[in-house]
Amino acid sequence: MSDVVLVTAALPYANGSIHLGHLVEYIMTDIYVRALRMTGKEAIFICADDTHGTPIELNARKAGVAPEEFVARFAKEHLEDFTAFGIAFDSFHSTNSEENRRWVHEIFDALKAKNLIEKRPLEQFYDEQAQQFLPDRFVKGTCPFCGTSEQFGDVCEACGKTYDPSDLKEPYSVLTNTKPVRRTSEHLFVNLQTLEHELRAWFEEEGHLQPAIRNFVRGWLEAGLKDWCISRDTPYFGFPIPGEPGKYFYVWVDAPIGYISSTEAWAKSRGTPHRLTELWREGKMKLVHVIGKDIVYFHTLFWPALLASANLKKPDYVHVHGFLTVEGKKMSKTRGTFVQARTYLEHLDPLYLRWFYASRLGSSADDIDLSAEEFANIVNAELVNNVANLVSRGAKFLANKIDGKYASDFADLRSYQAEIQRMVEEAIICYEKFDQAGAMSLATKIATRGNRIFQENEPWKLVKKDPEAARKIVTLCLNLARAAVVLVAPAAPDFAQRAYKMLGLQGGPQRFAEAVAFDLLDTKVGDGDILAQRISKEHLERIFEASKPVNPEAKSTTAVSAPAPIIEPIEDEITIDTFSQIDLRVGLVVDAQSIPEAKKLLKLSIDLGEGRLRTIFAGLAQIYNPDELTGKKVVVVANLKPRKMRFGVSEGMVLAAGKQASIIDPGAETEIGSRIS
């Protein structure tokens, strides 16, 4: 692979908000770019808002604003949403820019110079009620090949085949739901057949496409290339075609050219305009496009044809991903599974979605499914209970049980380094092949190994008789934790930076080589707050509920009630006098121990400020490790009658919430023994 890689994600259309389906692609691409940089490559992440077309023209008119103002609003919103999810573009530009207009004209002139442009009459669908010609995506009907209904006029989302809108069965206008008529208008076409030899040569080279996608494209080539209409009639928001009054460049001409103009904007912003020539004209880069499977035809035939005609760099690799389904079904506004990015952000940390997507995204174009239960299980098992837990329990053990310092060495250092080196090399290959699930699996295996060593050696017991031996065990575990953190850093950059701070390191991981450094030796651990918190499936279910449309009839007559929260049934009412009898106090867990005879219980020694320690047996063993609780403040029912158990007497109850039994945090500033009222 070239040391310079220019990576693009498909341009979001400036006609709507970003949703979780969109984020599959942008998170995937961001992870890929971050991983490349951690190998030492220069990875340039390019994107832009796709701003032209009839939908923009019509919706801007409905909103009572100019199209330029309409697309500017969405550009601002899109970039804010991407930034909130940790997606960091080097350039996020606009197709409605002077740079893009110039590039469109240059490529159009190149097509004309090679006699690849032909003008001829075209019969199109026309909406008599709306009084305008209908673009492909403004016609819907039944696919002529597979019979799937509600398909657009250019490509079937079910079978992937392309066709002319006139081929649709039972077509209708999406503007007025009326049956369109046929009318003729003069249009410009690109003769793709003339470029077939060049396109086939690009296609036949190995490595440009995934095997399944290659078969798709082969079928299109063997069926014969059709001429491509590149003009549209007014009213249309876009670039006028020189010398063709009332005609505009089709959005699929100027949209991919946005990759080039966004690169130009990046090069100029850095004061290195020459980089544009190096990359696109001289081809001194590897060019990688990341797209959804609904736009394969445009990126593997039309786009390479435009580039070839202008002697510009053609794609080295087009990576195609699948769609997002939710609970096994297509995203649905009615069911609330068509979730906007901003709705998710109101409820959950973006870390969890990035982690889930990375754990499920392989190198194929298969769809991935977002299930509330699986989402919670993966986040809790892989992130919270595994990687985050290893960092937190190890660092806090050294800080609280010894003197916060790593050992100067530990046994089998070299053998561990060699083993991790092999796993890092394998993870890098996974990342480069877009097998992000494979890379994440390797990282979690390392963390699992560290947690097992920690648990089997029981340093919380060992420290009482041999503190230095305990120090060495925990030092080994934290070096393994660091390796896992480095490998997940492309998927969870903010988490990795916070974990590094807790480990006593500066900044965040910069290179994969840091995973095998094993140099957390003879230095101090750092400090830090909770790295990640457990979630439940109800968190995502609440997001689905919040995403359901408001009942239009109820909205017109009365306020709509808030959706019912997803909780256990409320118990019978009590009086304030009954509640006032409960004495809730802030306590500090001084020590926590496992009970071999009771897998669900932990023995806690808690300071309530009474001048003695209370023993409380809490059913938290399947949720927390003993060392996780040591040093934590908790809420205790202090006046609960002591209960005699076969392990001893329990003198109170620790409050916890939810099915995951997360302890209730009274806050770091609360004083031990203070009453909660």
N, C-alpha and C positions, 0 to 999 in steps of 0.2 A: 504494500500500500504506500502511496505517495506520502511524504511528510507534510504536505498541505492538502487538506480535505475540505472542500466547500460542500456544506450540507444544507439542504432546503427541506422545509415542510410545506405542504400544500397551502396556498394562500386562503385564509378564512374570508368568506364573503361578507362584505360590510352591509349586511341586510338583516342581521339578527345577532343574538347573544351567543357566547361560547357555552357549550354544554358538555356533559361528561363524555359523550361520544367523540366530540372534537378532541378532548384532552387526551384520549388514547394516543393519537398521533403526535401531539406536541410534547407530551411527557416522554414518550418513547424516543423521539428525536433528541430532546434535551439530554436524556440519559446517554444516548449514543455519543453525542458531542462531548459531554463531560468525560466519558470513558476514553475517547480518543486522546483528549488532552492529558489524561493521566498516564498515557503511554509515551508522552513527549511530542505528539504530533500537533501541528497547528490546525485546529479545526475551526472553521468559520461558519457560524450558524446564521443563515439568511432567511428572511421571510418578509411579507408585506400584506397589507389588506387588499383584497380583490374588490375593486370599487365600481366596475362598469356593468352595464347591461340594462335590459328592460325592467327587471324587478326593482332596481335602484331608482330608475326614472319614475316608475309608478308610485312606489312607496314614499318617495320624497314629495311627490305631488300631493299625496294623501295627507302627509304630515305638515304640509303648507310651508316647506322650506326648500331651498335650492339643493340639488343633488350633492353639491360640494359640501354643504353644511351637514347634510344627512350622513354622508360617509365619514365625515370628520368625527361625529359623535360616536359612531361605532368603533372607529380606529382607537379613540381614547379608551373606551370601555374594554375593547379586546386586549390592548396592551396592559391595562391594569389587571385584568383577570389572569393573563399569562404570567405576569410578574408575581402575583399572589401565589401561584402554584409553582414558583421556582423555575419557570421557563425563561431562560436568559438568552435572547437573541443578540447577535452582534449588530444586526441591522434589521429594523422592522419599518419598512417603507410603505409606499402606496403606489398602486398601479396608475392612479390619477396624478402623475407627476411629470414634470418636464423631461426628466431623464428617461422615463418610460416612453413618452411620446416620441422622443428622438430615436430610441432603439426600435420602436415599431416601424417608423418610417425607414430606417436603415434596412431592416430585414425585408420590408415590403419592396423597397427598391431593388434589393438583391434578387427577390423572386421575379420581379419584372425583367431584370437584366438577363435572366436565364430563361425567359419566355415560359415561365411557370404559371402565369396569371392569365385566366381566360374569362371573358364576360359573356354571359348568356342568360336567357330568361329562366326564371325559376317559379314553378307553381308552389304556392305556400298556403297554409291555413290562414284564414283571415276571420277575425271576430267582428261580425257586423254590428253587434251591440256596442262593443268597445271602440269600433272603428280603427282597428290597427292589425297589422300582421302579427302573428304569434311566434315568438321564439320557440325552439324545441321544448324547453322546460315549461312553457306555458300551455302545452298540449299534453293531456293525459288520456290513457286508454288501456286496452288489453294488449299485452305483448303478442306479436304475431308468431313467435317461436314457441314459447312455453305456456302461453295462455294465462299468465299472471295479470291480474287486474291492477288498476291504479299505478301504471308505469308511465314515466315521462317519455317525451317524444324523441329522445336520442339514444337511450340505453336502458336495458332492463336490469333492475337491481337484483332480480331473482336468478336469471340465467347468464347475465353478463354480455349478451349479444347487443350489437348496435344496429340501428335501422333508421330509416327516414320517418318523420312524423306521419306521413301519409300511409305508412305500413300498419299503423296502430288500428286495432279493431275498436269500434265504438268510441272514436275520439271525441273529446270535449275540451272547451276552453276553461282553464283554471281561473280566468278573470271573471267570467259571467256564468259558467256552468252550461253554456249553450253549445250547440253543435256548430263547429266552424265551417265556413265555405272555402272553396279554392279560388285563389286569385294569382295572377302572374305579375312578377316584378323582375327587373334586371339585377343580376348579382355577379359578384366576382368569385372565382373558384381557383384553388391551387391544384395543379395537375400532379397528384401524388404518384401516379403510375410512372411518370418520368423519373421520380426519385426512388423507385422501388429497388433498383440495384444497390443504391447506397444504404437504404434502410435494411435490406436483407443482409448486407455485409456487417452492419452494426449488430443486427439480431443474431447472426450466426456466431459471433465471438462469444466465447464462454465467459460467464461471470457477470453479465449485465442484468440478469433476471433470475428470480427463483424458478425452480423447475416447473411448478404448476402454472405459474404466470407465463412462462416461456411457451407452454403448450397452448395457452389462450391466444397469445400473439401469433403463433405459428398458424393457428386456424384462420385468423383474420388475413394473414398474408396469402395463404393458399386460396382463400375465397376471392382474392383480388381486391386491390385497393381502389376505393372510390374517390373521385375528386371531392375536395373539401371546400365548402362554401365559407368564405371568410368575411362576408359583409352582412349588415343588417339595416333595415329601413328605419327611418325616423318615425315616431319619437324614440330616442335611444340615448342613454347617457354613456358616452365613450368618446373615442378619438375619431373625428371626421376623416374619411378617406380622401386624400388629395385628388382633385380633379373629378370627384364623383359626388355631385350635390345630393344631399338627402341620404347619403350612405355613411355607415359607421363601421369601424373594425369590430368584428365579432369578439366578445369578451374572451373567448378561448384563444384568440390571437395574442392579445396584450397581457393576459393573466400570467402565463409562464414566462413571458419576457420580463415580467416583474422580478424574476430571479436575478436577471442581469442588472436591471436598474437599481435594485436594492444593493447588489454588490458594489455598484458605482457609488451609491450614497455612502456605503461603509468605507470604501477606499478614500473618498474625498474627506470624510469626517476625521480620518486618521492622518490626513496630510500626505497620503501615499497614493495619488491617483494612478500611478503607473501599475499598481497591483491589478487594476481592472484588465489592462492589456495582457499582463502575464497570465492571468487566470482564464479569461474567456477567449481571447484571441490566440494566445500562444499555448494554451492548454496546460500550463504548469501547475496542475492540481488533479486530484481525484474528485470528480463531481458525483455526489450522491443525492438522489431525490427520495424522499419518504412520502408515500401517498396512500390513500385508501383504494380498495379494489374497484370502486365505482368510477375512477378516472384513469384507469390503465390505458385505454385506447388513446387518449389525448397525450399521455406522457411517453408512450412507447412507439407511436407512429407520427402523429401530427407534430409534436414538439421536436423530435430528432430531425424531422424533415425541414422545419424552419431553421434549425441550427446548421444543418448541412448546407442549405442554400446560401447562408451568409458566412460559411467557412468558420463557424464558431465551435467551441468545445461541445461535444456530445456527451450524454451521461455515461459514466463508468458503471453505475449501479443504480437501479430503480428498485427500492424496497417497498413492497406492497404489504399492507397489514389488513386484517379483517375488521369487521364492524363490532360494535359493542352491543350485546344484548343484556337485558336486565331481568333476572329471575327466569332465564330461559326463553324470553320473548323479546320481540322488537321493542325498542324504546317507545313509550306511549305517554302522551300528555294526559289522557284520561286516567290512566293508572298511576300517574305521578312519577313515572320512571324516566320521563324526559326532563332530566334535572339540569338546570342551568348552573354554571360554575359558581355564580354568586350565591345561589341558594345553598349549595354545599358549604361554601365558606362561612355561612351564618351558623353552621352546626358543628363542623369538624375541621381538624387540622389537615391541610393539604398533604402533610407527610404520609397520612394513612392511605390516601388514594394513590400517591406516587408509589408507595411500597406495594400495594395490591397489584397495580398494573405491571410493575416490574417483575413481580413474582409470577405473573401469568403470561407475559408476552414472550413467545418463542419466535423462531426465525421464519415460520410459515405465515400464510395469509389467512389462517383460521380465525374465526370470530372468537372473542373472549366474552365470558358471561360474568356479570356483576350480581352476585347473590348476597343478600344481607347477612345471612348466616356464615357463608364462606368468607366474606369480607372481614367480619369480626374474628373468625377463627384464625385466618392467616395473619392478620395484624397482631393479635394477641400471642399466637404461638411462635411466630418467626421474629417479629420485631420486639414486642414488649417482654415476653417471658424468656426470650433467648438472647438476642444481641444486646438489647438495652439492659437486661437483667445482669448479664455477665459483667458489663462495664460498671454498673452501679454497685452491685454487691461486692465486687473486688475492690473498687476504689474506696468505698465506705468502710470495708473491713480494715484496710490498711490505716485509714484515717482514724477510725474509732477504736480499734483493738490493739494497734501497735503504736507507731509514731508517724504514720503517713508516708513512710519511705519504702521504696522498692528495695529488694535484695540486690546484692552486687553481682550475683550469678544464680543459675539454677541448673539442675541436672539435665543432660541430654539436649542442651541448647542447640547444637549443630543438627541433630537429627530432626528436631522440630522445624528448624529453618528450612531444611531440605524438603520436608513434607509440604510445608506451606508454599514454598517456591513452586512446586509442581501444581498446586491448586491455583495459585495466582496466574501462572501461564495459561492454564486451562480457562480460567475466568476471562482473561483478556481475549482469547479466541472467541469465547461466547459473546462477549460484548461486541466485537468486531463483526460478528455474524448476525447481530440483532437478536441473539438468543439471551435475552436479559433474564429470563427465568432460570436458565442454566447457571449464569453468574451468581444470581442471588442464592441459588441452592448451595453452591460451593461456599459462599460466605456463611450461611446459616449452619452448614456442617462444621465449619471451624468453631463457631460459637457454641454449638452443641458439644463439641469435644471439650472446650474449656469449661463449660458448666458441669460436665460429667466429672472432670478431674477435680473441680472444686467440691462437688457433692461427695465423691468417693473418699476424698482425703480429709473431709470434715475439719477445715482449719479453725473453725470456731471452738472445737474441742482441743485440737492440737496446740493452739496458742497458749493454753493454760499450763502445758508442761514443756513445750519446746517452741517458743515464739519465733526463732529464726527459721525453723523448719516450716512453720505456718507462713512466714513471710515469703519463703521461696516458692511455695505452692501457689500463693496468690499472685506473685510476680509472674510466674509462668502463665497463669490464667489470664492476666491482664495483657500480656503480650499477644496471646491468642485473640483476645477481645479486640485489640488494636488491629490485628490482621483482618478480622471480620468487618470492622468499621471501615477500613480502607476499601474493601471490596464492595461494600454497599454505598460508598460515597457518591457515585454517579446518580444513583436512584434517590438517595436521601442526604443531600449535601448539608442542609441545616442541622439535621440530626448528627451527622458525622462531625461537624464543627463543635457542637455541644459535647459530644462524647470525647473528643480530643481534649477539650478543656478539663473535663472530669479526670482524664488520664494524666493531666499535667503537661499537655502539649500545647503549642501555640498554633492558632489558626485552624485550618482543617487539612485533610489529606490532599496532597498535590500530585503525587505519583504512586502508582501501584507498588513500586519498589519498597515503599514504606511498610508494606504488609510483612515483609521478611526482614526488617531491620532488627527486630528483637532487642531494641536498645532502651527499653523502659527498665533501666537498671540504676540503682544507687542514686535515684532522684526522688523528688516528692510527687505524690499524686496531687491532682488539682481539686477544685471544688465544683459544684454544679447542682442544679435542681433536678427534678424528675425528667428523665430523657424522653419517655413516652408513657402514656397511660392506657390502661385496658379500655376497650370499647365493647359494646354489645351490639347485636343485630338491630336492636331497637333504635340505635343512633341513626342507622341508614334508613330504617323504616320511617322514622320521623321526617327525614329529608324527603322521602317519597310522598308522604302525606302533605308536606308543605308545598310540594310541586304540583299537586292536583289543581285543575282549574276551578275557579269560583263558579258556583251554580249561577248562571246568568239570571234566572227567574228570581231566585232569592235575593240577588244583588239589587234588583230593581225595586224591591218592596221593603226589605228589612236587612239589617246587618247580618252577615254570615257568621255563624258561631265558629269559634276556633276548633280545629280538629281535636277529637278526643285523644289525650295522651295515651301512649302504650305502656300501661302500668298494671300491676296486680290490683285486684279489687280493694277498695278502701275498707278498712275494718269498721266495726260499729263505733258510733260516736262516743266520746268521753267528755267530761266537763273539765273546765280549767282547774278545778280543785284537784281532780284526779291527776292531771298532767303536772301540777305544781309539786306533787309528791316525789316526782322523779328527779334525782340529784345528778346532773350531768357535770362531770369535771374533766379538765384537761390533764392528761397524764403523759409521762415520758417513758417509752419502752427502754429500760436499762439493759435487759437481756432477753433473748428469745431462744428457745431450745425445741428441737424435735422430740416427739414421743414415739419411740419405736412401736409400742403396743397400740397406738392410735394414729392411723395415717392422716386423719382429718384435723387433728388437734396440734396446737403449739402451746408450749408453756411459756407465759410471758411474766417477767418481773417488771412491775410498773410503779413509777414514783408519782404519787398524787400530792406531794408536798406535805405528807403527814409525818415525816420523820422516820418512815419505814417503807419497805417495798411490799406491794401487794402481789400475790400470785393469782393470775387469771388464766384459765384454760380457754383458748379461742379456736373456733373452727376455721382456721385460715391456712392450714398446712398445704392445701392443694392450690392455693392462690399465691402465697408468699413463702419465700425461703426465710429461715430464722434471721440471717444476717441482714435481710432487707428491712426488717422491722426494727432492728436495734438502732436506737437514736431517733426514732420517729415519735412525733407527738400524736396522740390519739384522743378520742372522746370516750369516756368510760361512764357507765351507769354505776355510780359510786355507792348508792344505798341499796343495791340489790342484795337480798339475803344470801349469805355464803352457801355454797352448795358443795356437799361432800361427794367427791368422785374417787374412783379407785386409784387415781394417780396423785390425789391430794385434794385440798380444798380450794375451790375457785371463789375469789372474793370480788366479783364484779363482772361486768360485761363490756367488751369493746364494741363500739358501734361500727357497722359496715353497711354499705349500700349496694343494691343490685344483685343480679344472679352471679356476678363475678366476685361478690363480697369485697369490693374495694373499701378500704378503711376510710373513715371520714376524717379529713385533715382540718384541725381547728385553726391552722395558720401558724406560721413561724413566730409571730410576735406575741402570741398568747402565753401567759405565764402558767407554769405547772401548778395545778391545784385550783386554778380559777374556775368559777362556776359558769356554766352556759345556761342562759335563761332566755 
